[in-house]
Amino acid sequence: MKMSKMKKNRKKLFAILLQAALVSTAMTMPAYAAKMPGIGSDALIGDDATGPVLTGGNTEVEEETSPYTKEQLEDGTLEYGEIAWRIEGYNSTYLNLRSQLYSQTTSQSAGTALAAEASALMEDAMDLKSDDMDAETRELFEGYKAAARELRKQGAKLTNKELSGTYARTLRQTKNKLVKAVQNLLIQYEELLPQVETAKKNVEMCQVNADAAQKMQALGRASAQEVLTAQKALQQANSSAQQAENGALQLKQNILMLLGFDADAPVTFADVPVPDATRLATMDLAADTQAAVSANYDLMSVRAAKAERSSNRTVKKRNVAYTEDSVTITVQNLYAAVVSKKQAYDSATAGYQAAAQSYEAAKRQNALGMLSRANYLGLECSWLSSVASYKSAELEYTKAVENYEWAVKGLIVAN
């Protein structure tokens, strides 16, 4: 009976040592192949299908569910509000980081379990201990103690990190930086589109002028130099239009790839929404500045830095104060930018309305045959230029508001 129990204990000891070895090995490997919740299923993007999702909060691992279904995120139209959820569900950088952090969170749980197993193992060892232990019992007793030490060692490796706070914050900050980057690219893309249309119309106008110059030369009413000048203007217009088109295409491809689409995916971008007309009036600079200081990513790092010696604590205190002042000044500057861009947007709106009236008058004149082809194209170019200026002012105001609101949430990125 005693021998049977010994064999059972030996098997238990072997299993525990094997468990420690396997856990130690497995937890050093990034879990890139871990299933990502919500991808490739009908679940909402962000649903926790396989475990906790690190998405926010400074001290714990939280779950977050997208308001968009998988079908909505893949319907071929990108809404501005979908950017964050495309990042969370499809961006390779974010998914790889989340997989790594999820693996390490699992490691923490495994480490806690190993530590508990070590304590239980020591209790079993103490049950075996006696003054008259035979050789086999003593061997088993020493084996239990060695196994307990190994379990504690491996458990300490796995739990010696503040995973739920630090890593969740890292993941949230990475996601926010990616979202902000895509928002900025999308704003640049929308600013460029009217410029592309203006450039194309300018090519059309320059072509008419070049053709007219050649006809005038044939009639002896234009010099060779005038023809050459018109042709050079056409070449330059073509070059500018091509550059604008290439720039827009490159921006679109970058946006698509950051959001997990193929670079040539047939995706339409919905218009970037304009901030509510009352948004500026509802901003509370004092409260927002305080919130920005509390949430700022750089300040979190400075505050979290260890400072055991008196001199180090002095340096840390100075660094915290300096960073707080820097954040405060930046938020104030961002607020001033919102005010400035709002004024420019209001001015551009008035100019756009006046240009729209002039363009309507030009269209009526053209319909009545009162304008030459060249004159009408010139007026169309002026109109498209006004549209581009208006759209740029609108988007710059939107960008200023976004920069301010991101700063309040803790993210300040130099333009």
Secondary structure, 3 states (H helix, E strand, C coil): CHHHHHHHHHHHHHHHHHHHHHHHHHCCCCCCCCCCCCCCCCCCCCCCCCCCCCCCCCCCCCCCCCCCCHHHHCCCEECHHHHHHHHHHHCHHHHHHHHHHHHHHHHHHHHHHHHHHHHHHHHHHHHHCCCCCCHHHHHHHHHHHHHHHHHHHHHHHHHCCCHHHHHHHHHHHHHHHHHHHHHHHHHHHHHHHHHHHHHHHHHHHHHHHHHHHHHHHHCCCCCHHHHHHHHHHHHHHHHHHHHHHHHHHHHHHHHHHHCCCCCCCCCEECCCCCCCCCHHHHCCHHHHHHHHHHHCHHHHHHHHCCCCCHHHHHHHHHHHHHHHHHHHHHHHHHHHHHHHHHHHHHHHHHHHHHHHHHHHHHHHHHHCCCCCHHHHHHHHHHHHHHHHHHHHHHHHHHHHHHHHHHHHCCCCCCC
